[in-house]
Amino acid sequence: MADAGKFGSCCDGLKDALAGEDFEPLIAVDEDGVLYMSVGLLDTEKDDEPNMVDHPVFFCPFCGTKLQTPEDVDAKTAHS
């Protein structure tokens, strides 16, 4: 989680959401340093449990601060 420290510095709401460890987080930073929010569930025939559908978060959902751009996300995930 390379950039995990930069997310959550805008407000306590995001900081608390990222720090929660009681359950599967709906907002998380992946290993590439991209902040994602789970926006749904996807049932597949292969898996017994549904998979989370994630989408990059560009603005803080709590205070509205710009956190990353589509270009930032593309650059970080280009090797994936």
TORLO-490147 format. One record per residue: chain; residue number from 1; x, y, z of N, C-alpha, C, O in turn; residue in one letter. Coordinates in steps of 0.2 Angstrom, whole numbers. Example, Ala and Ser with C-alpha at 12.3 -4.5 7.8 and 13.67 -1.06 7.14 Angstrom:
  kette   nr    n.x    n.y    n.z   ca.x   ca.y   ca.z    c.x    c.y    c.z    o.x    o.y    o.z  rest
      A    1     66    -28     39     62    -22     39     66    -16     39     71    -17     42     A
      A    2     64    -11     35     68     -5     36     64      0     39     67      6     40     S
//
This chain:
  kette   nr    n.x    n.y    n.z   ca.x   ca.y   ca.z    c.x    c.y    c.z    o.x    o.y    o.z  rest
      A    1      4     -6      0      0      0      0      4      6      0      5     10      5     M
      A    2      7      7     -6     12     13     -6     10     20     -4     13     23     -1     A
      A    3      4     22     -7      1     28     -5     -4     29      0     -8     33      0     D
      A    4     -5     23      4    -10     23      9    -10     29     14    -15     31     16     A
      A    5     -4     32     15     -3     37     20     -6     44     17     -8     48     21     G
      A    6     -6     45     11     -8     51      8    -16     51      8    -19     57      9     K
      A    7    -19     46      8    -27     45      8    -29     45     16    -26     42     20     F
      A    8    -33     50     17    -35     50     24    -33     56     28    -35     58     33     G
      A    9    -28     60     24    -25     66     27    -30     72     26    -29     77     29     S
      A   10    -35     71     22    -40     77     20    -45     78     26    -47     83     27     C
      A   11    -47     72     29    -52     73     34    -52     66     39    -50     61     37     C
      A   12    -55     67     45    -56     62     49    -60     56     47    -59     50     48     D
      A   13    -65     58     43    -70     53     40    -67     48     36    -68     42     37     G
      A   14    -63     50     31    -59     45     27    -54     41     31    -53     35     30     L
      A   15    -50     45     35    -45     42     39    -48     36     43    -45     31     44     K
      A   16    -54     37     46    -57     32     50    -60     26     46    -59     21     48     D
      A   17    -62     28     40    -65     23     36    -59     18     33    -60     12     33     A
      A   18    -53     21     32    -47     17     30    -44     13     36    -41      8     35     L
      A   19    -45     15     42    -42     12     48    -46      7     51    -43      3     55     A
      A   20    -52      6     49    -57      1     52    -55     -6     50    -53     -7     44     G
      A   21    -54    -10     55    -52    -17     54    -57    -22     56    -56    -28     56     E
      A   22    -63    -20     58    -68    -24     61    -72    -28     55    -75    -34     57     D
      A   23    -72    -26     49    -75    -30     44    -72    -28     37    -67    -24     37     F
      A   24    -74    -31     32    -71    -30     25    -73    -23     23    -78    -21     23     E
      A   25    -67    -19     22    -68    -12     21    -72    -10     14    -71    -14      9     P
      A   26    -76     -5     14    -79     -3      8    -75      2      4    -75      3     -2     L
      A   27    -70      5      8    -65     10      5    -58      7      7    -57      6     13     I
      A   28    -54      6      2    -47      3      3    -42      5     -2    -44      7     -8     A
      A   29    -36      5      0    -30      6     -5    -27      0     -7    -26     -5     -3     V
      A   30    -27     -2    -13    -24     -8    -16    -16     -8    -16    -13     -2    -14     D
      A   31    -13    -13    -18     -6    -13    -18     -2     -9    -23      4     -7    -22     E
      A   32     -6     -6    -28     -3     -1    -32     -4      6    -30     -1     10    -33     D
      A   33     -7      7    -24     -8     13    -21    -14     17    -24    -14     23    -24     G
      A   34    -19     14    -27    -25     17    -29    -31     16    -24    -32     10    -21     V
      A   35    -34     21    -23    -40     21    -18    -46     19    -21    -48     22    -27     L
      A   36    -49     14    -19    -55     11    -22    -61     11    -17    -60     11    -11     Y
      A   37    -67     11    -20    -73     10    -15    -77      4    -18    -78      4    -25     M
      A   38    -79      0    -14    -84     -6    -16    -90     -3    -18    -94      0    -14     S
      A   39    -93     -4    -24    -99     -1    -26   -105     -7    -28   -110     -5    -29     V
      A   40   -103    -13    -27   -108    -18    -28   -105    -25    -27    -99    -26    -25     G
      A   41   -109    -30    -28   -107    -37    -28   -109    -40    -35   -114    -39    -38     L
      A   42   -105    -45    -36   -105    -49    -43   -105    -56    -41   -100    -59    -39     L
      A   43   -111    -59    -43   -111    -67    -42   -108    -70    -48   -110    -68    -54     D
      A   44   -104    -75    -47   -101    -79    -52   -103    -86    -51   -104    -88    -45     T
      A   45   -103    -90    -56   -105    -97    -56    -99   -101    -53   -100   -106    -50     E
      A   46    -93    -98    -53    -87   -101    -51    -86   -101    -43    -84   -106    -40     K
      A   47    -88    -95    -41    -87    -94    -33    -93    -95    -29    -99    -94    -32     D
      A   48    -92    -98    -23    -98    -98    -19   -100    -92    -16   -106    -91    -15     D
      A   49    -96    -87    -15    -97    -81    -12    -97    -75    -18    -92    -76    -22     E
      A   50   -101    -70    -17   -100    -65    -22    -94    -61    -22    -91    -60    -17     P
      A   51    -91    -58    -28    -85    -54    -28    -87    -47    -27    -93    -45    -30     N
      A   52    -83    -43    -24    -84    -36    -24    -83    -32    -30    -78    -34    -34     M
      A   53    -86    -27    -32    -85    -23    -38    -83    -17    -35    -86    -13    -32     V
      A   54    -76    -15    -37    -73     -9    -35    -72     -4    -40    -72     -5    -46     D
      A   55    -72      2    -38    -72      8    -43    -67     13    -40    -67     14    -34     H
      A   56    -62     16    -43    -58     21    -41    -61     27    -38    -66     29    -41     P
      A   57    -59     29    -32    -62     35    -29    -58     41    -31    -52     42    -30     V
      A   58    -61     46    -34    -57     52    -36    -58     58    -31    -53     62    -31     F
      A   59    -63     58    -28    -64     63    -23    -66     60    -16    -70     55    -16     F
      A   60    -64     63    -11    -66     60     -4    -74     60     -3    -77     66     -4     C
      A   61    -77     55     -2    -84     54     -1    -86     58      5    -92     59      6     P
      A   62    -82     60     10    -84     64     16    -83     71     16    -87     75     18     F
      A   63    -78     74     12    -76     81     12    -76     84      5    -76     90      5     C
      A   64    -75     79      0    -75     82     -7    -68     84     -9    -68     86    -15     G
      A   65    -63     83     -5    -56     84     -8    -54     80    -14    -55     74    -13     T
      A   66    -51     82    -19    -48     78    -24    -43     74    -22    -38     77    -19     K
      A   67    -43     68    -23    -38     63    -20    -33     60    -26    -28     59    -24     L
      A   68    -36     59    -32    -32     56    -37    -36     57    -44    -42     59    -43     Q
      A   69    -33     57    -49    -36     58    -56    -36     52    -59    -32     47    -58     T
      A   70    -40     51    -65    -40     45    -69    -33     44    -72    -31     38    -72     P
      A   71    -29     49    -73    -22     48    -76    -18     45    -70    -14     41    -72     E
      A   72    -19     47    -64    -15     44    -58    -16     37    -58    -12     32    -58     D
      A   73    -23     35    -58    -25     28    -58    -22     24    -64    -19     18    -63     V
      A   74    -23     27    -70    -20     23    -76    -12     22    -75    -10     17    -77     D
      A   75     -9     27    -73     -2     26    -72      0     21    -67      5     17    -68     A
      A   76     -3     21    -61     -2     16    -56     -4      9    -58     -1      4    -56     K
      A   77     -9      8    -62    -11      1    -64     -9     -1    -71    -11     -6    -74     T
      A   78     -5      3    -74     -3      1    -81      1     -5    -82      0     -9    -87     A
      A   79      4     -7    -76      8    -14    -77      4    -20    -75      6    -25    -76     H
      A   80     -2    -18    -73     -7    -24    -71    -10    -27    -76    -14    -32    -76     S
//
